[in-house]
């Protein structure tokens, strides 16, 4: 939530290069002095001495002055590229940002923000947070931080994080420009601990069906999930849609603890296999789960990776859930974070994940050609895999059986039990431009601010059932689009109008009710969700062994 960049693209896959890390394993290795490998001690020593020699010669003899530290970091990066797609080196200056995604809280000013037209907008101050307490409002433009201009300078999300976050108790001066006013306001905000939510929503779809959306596996995810699950059970939930779409992963133990809430007994949940036995591990169900009996449908797509795939694979292999959607990303390599002496960090692949049936989650890769791996999702699109199940070819040598004898396939990623093609029926240049230029979100934000009292008088149920996007609102949105240089054509309006109105209502709902007002509206026309709702009969059958 706090100081968080909102994802504006319609189909954005965040490649989980930093997320399925073995932070997941909770293993930390201290930096050590050079020690030759026991497998090839002479070769390792020669390579180490050769690199040191060359770097020393460059530093002493090269014709121009060079930054040897930058050269070293470049060489390290190129060396790791020859290993696998997910081993990585993180310089000390970038480490805090890389770790922050997996933290359940951090110190900041307490705003949800976005960058519109090279200007930093406050989407919403967090309720009770430091920004709300000093009077910062949704729709405010932050144009200066500590009197330094940040508007119109091609500001990045990373720069925003660095300027808005800081030590707890520290103060930051923000210059705000408010809509309809010409004179800026200056606010002094005292940073403090801000919660970061990873379980975005949990609500009852109907009298018996619950829905939980998990966006990542941070160090607070399981507690957030358990709170939502318990609350939904108290409301009468008998079956659950668990949404893991576009979840890039995170901490392994939070995924296995979630699996344990659904899987009974002491069944295996996942295992890892590395070189030798040092990093081999088996993970089992251990406790009496909160929801071991009701039907479960899990939503995945090509953006679901790492810990998401571990959870989905465990539930599928034990016939505990029906998997609906499209083949997941295929990130099954385990990294261990190794802190280095200068404060940087090496994240080194030390093993592979396998589902209980023995399937490797990792999709194929060639260390000598990273381009194919990086283009995998685009290649799925080009080859038709995202649109037709018939385009997916199964390798019989990678055939496995679930606990009750159903056939599942390895080869990279989790293959769903029920395929849902990516929905492109409503996609038009108009819709894509409304997302790309943030016009939908900006219009919703302005509407919510201008109609604050009206929306505050509406209960969530009333909003979902009765709030409508009027023709006046729709035409107002199109007017904003034209003003932003978007080409508005009648054929695009006819094709995309339903999706545009639905998404606009969802964004307005988010401004008023946070995520609980966003996902219920969005899911009303979402084909993945609708398919999931229709799959509970099949989910019940597999859990009963039929």
Secondary structure, DSSP 8 states (H G I E B T S, - for coil): -TTEE---STT-----TTTSBGGGGT-EE---S----SSSHHHHHHHHHHHHHHHHHHHHH-SS---HHHHHHHHHHHHHHTT-SS-EEE-HHHHHHHHHTT-SEEEE--EEEEEETTEEEEEEE-TTSHHHHHT--TT-EEEEETTEE-TTS---HHHHHHHH--STT-EEEEEEE-TT-SS-EEEEEE-EEEE--SEEEEEESSSSEEEEEE--B-TTHHHHHHHHHHHHHHTT--EEEEE-TT---B-HHHHHHHHHTT--TT-EEEEEEESSSTT-EEEE--S--S-SSSEEEEEE-TT--THHHHHHHHHHHTT-SEEEES------EEEEEEE-TTS-EEEEEEEEEE-TTS-B-----BTTBHHHHHTHHHHHHHHTTTT-GGG----GGGEEE-TTS-EEE-SSS---SEE-----TT--HHHHHHHHTTHHHHHHHHHHHHTHHHHHTS-HHHHHHH----HHHHHHHHHHHHHTT----HHHHHHHHHHHHHHHHHHHHHHHHGGGGTHHHHTTS-HHHHHHHTTHHHHHHHHTT-
